[in-house]
């Protein structure tokens, strides 16, 4: 769990995603409150690190669902990332994060995968 937390490549499951959102929200509230009260510019660095961590974990969760990491910028898509399961098979982003070896063919396909125009 939490292998390469600042990397945008790979896949993570729902459990790791939920834990990472909890771990980022609490310090973010504290740092933002400090910024509002004291107007301390040094607080921007930890907030930037937390934002980078949140975006990288969100991108990996999108990859688990079979879609691009840019989808996390869609309003309310974060809620969908919390409740939707990932692809059961290996996809173009990486192997199944649960460690279950399944063949590429067959298995459950993600409904969020975009179809390429021919």
N, C-alpha and C positions, 0 to 999 in steps of 0.2 A: 504494500500500500504506500502511496505517495512516492513512487519512483519518478524521478525527474519532474518535480512539481512545477517548475517554471518553463517546461518545454511545451510546445504546441503540437507535438507529434505523438501518436499513440492513441490508446483508448482507455477509458476508466468506466467502471460500473456506477450504478446509482448510489451505492453506499458510500464510496469514496467521494462522489460528487456532493452528496448531502453533508458529509463531514467537512469537506473543504469550504462549503458555503457557510456553515456554522463558524468554522475557525476564522473566516475572513470578516464576517459581519460584526462580531463583537469588538475586535480591535479597531475596525473601521469607524464604528460609532464613537469610540473613545477618542481616536485621533481627530476626527472631524469636529467633535465637541471642543477639543483643545484648540483647534484652529479657529473656531468661531469666538471663543472666549479670549484667547491671548494673542491672536493674530500672529502666531509663531510660524515662520516660513519653513523651519526645519521639519515640521510635521508633514510637509508635502512629500518628502522622500518615502517615509513608511506607507503613506496612502498610495503612492505610485507603485510600490512593491506589492501591496495588497491587491490593487487593481490588476497588475500583471498576472499575479497568481490566480485571481478569479477568472480572468479571460482565458488563461491557458488551460485551466481545469474545465471551463465551459467548452472550449474547442475540443478537448479530448472526449468529453461526454457527447458532443455532437458527432464525433467520429464513431463512437460506439453505436449510435443510432443510425449510422450510415449516411450522414449528411455533412456538408462543409461546416467548418467552425464559424463561418460568417453568419450562420443561421441564428446564433445566440443573440445577435443584435436585433432580431425581430421582436417587437413587443409581445409579451406573454409567452414567448417560446421557452423561457427559463422554467416556467411552470410545467410545460410539456416535457422538458428534460428531467424533471423530478419524478414524473409519474410513468413515463414510457420506458419499456424495456429496450435493451440493445439488441443488435443482431446476434443471433446464436452462432453464426458461422464467421469465419475469417472474412474480412472485407478489404477494400483497397487501402485502408488506413493501418491495419494491424490485425493480429490474432485476437480471439475472444479473450477479454480480460479475466474471465472466470477460470481460464486455464483448461476448459473443456475442449478437447481436440475433436473438431467436427469437420467433415469435408466441405470444400467450397460450394459444391453443387448440392442442391436441396436445402433443407432448413427453412427457417422463417425469413422472409424478405422484409426489409423495412419499408413502410409506406411513405417515408419521407425522402426516399432516394429520388433524385430528379432524373427524368428520362431525357436522353440526348436526342436531338432532332436529327433525322437522317436526310 
